[in-house]
Amino acid sequence: MTATESFLATVAQRALCRWPTIVNTYDLASDCIHRGVVGDFVECGVYNGSHPAAMWRALADVGGADDECRTIHLFDSFAGIPRGGPDDGPDITDLVGKADGAVITSSGVSVCSRANVEA
């Protein structure tokens, strides 16, 4: 296992997705870097920060982690996933609550602190 694979495996243990999704994030970031696509990386809903960590690793692997021209922006409410709405099916509402659109803040569904993300 390479150092990058080991890093991604560790990061994936704290993710709300499977290993291939973390690898895909890494691969997409790497592709953007190698093709010279201009712009920053953004993650909306960061949970434990697994995908931004994969983006950072892609930058580090090509020597661009300290590049001031590309920033990784993280956006999150740190309040958890909102409950399913009236247009959501049972696969969502059974997971996160009744379909009334209220935000779940005490259930713990994907709630994560900023300090946890930074760690």
C-alpha positions in Angstrom: 0.0 0.0 0.0 1.4 3.4 -1.0 1.6 6.3 1.5 -1.4 8.0 -0.3 -3.5 4.8 -0.1 -2.7 4.5 3.6 -3.6 8.1 4.2 -6.9 7.7 2.3 -7.7 4.5 4.1 -7.3 6.3 7.4 -9.4 9.2 6.2 -12.1 6.9 4.9 -12.6 5.4 8.4 -14.1 8.7 9.5 -16.2 9.3 6.4 -20.0 8.8 5.8 -19.2 7.1 2.5 -17.3 4.1 1.2 -13.7 3.8 0.2 -14.3 4.2 -3.5 -15.9 7.6 -2.9 -12.9 9.0 -1.0 -10.6 7.7 -3.8 -12.9 9.3 -6.4 -12.6 12.7 -4.6 -8.8 12.3 -4.6 -8.7 11.3 -8.3 -11.0 14.2 -9.3 -8.8 16.7 -7.4 -5.6 15.2 -8.9 -7.2 15.3 -12.4 -8.0 19.0 -12.0 -4.5 19.8 -10.8 -2.8 17.8 -13.6 -5.0 19.3 -16.3 -4.4 22.8 -14.9 -8.0 23.5 -14.2 -8.0 26.9 -12.4 -9.9 27.5 -9.2 -10.3 26.4 -5.6 -11.8 23.2 -4.2 -15.1 23.4 -2.2 -16.8 20.9 0.1 -20.3 21.6 1.3 -21.3 19.5 4.3 -17.9 18.4 5.5 -18.8 16.1 8.4 -15.4 14.9 9.7 -13.5 16.5 6.8 -12.6 13.3 4.9 -13.2 14.7 1.4 -11.2 18.0 2.1 -8.4 15.8 3.4 -8.4 13.8 0.2 -8.3 17.1 -1.8 -5.4 18.2 0.4 -3.5 15.0 -0.2 -4.0 15.4 -4.0 -2.4 18.9 -3.7 0.4 17.5 -1.5 1.2 14.7 -3.9 1.9 17.1 -6.7 3.7 19.6 -4.5 0.8 22.1 -4.5 -0.4 21.9 -0.9 1.3 25.2 -0.1 0.2 26.8 -3.4 -1.5 30.1 -2.5 -3.4 29.9 -5.8 -5.6 27.1 -4.7 -7.6 27.0 -1.5 -9.9 24.3 -0.1 -13.1 25.9 1.2 -15.3 24.1 3.7 -18.9 25.0 4.3 -21.1 23.3 7.0 -23.8 24.3 9.4 -22.4 21.9 12.0 -26.0 21.2 13.0 -26.6 17.9 11.2 -28.7 16.7 8.3 -32.1 18.2 8.0 -35.0 15.8 8.1 -36.5 14.6 4.9 -39.0 16.9 3.2 -42.4 16.0 1.7 -40.8 15.2 -1.6 -38.3 12.7 -0.1 -38.9 9.0 -0.1 -38.7 6.5 2.8 -35.1 5.7 2.1 -34.3 9.2 3.4 -37.1 9.8 5.9 -36.4 6.4 7.6 -32.8 7.4 8.0 -33.1 11.0 9.3 -36.6 11.5 10.6 -40.1 12.4 9.7 -40.7 14.4 6.5 -41.4 17.8 8.1 -38.3 19.6 7.0 -37.1 20.3 10.5 -33.3 20.3 11.2 -32.2 17.5 13.5 -29.7 18.9 15.9 -30.0 16.5 18.8 -30.1 13.2 16.9 -26.5 13.1 16.0 -27.1 12.4 12.3 -23.8 13.7 10.8 -23.3 16.3 13.5 -19.6 17.1 13.8 -17.8 20.0 15.4 -15.4 22.3 13.7 -12.6 21.1 16.1 -13.3 17.5 15.0 -13.0 18.5 11.3 -9.7 20.4 12.0 -8.3 17.3 13.8 
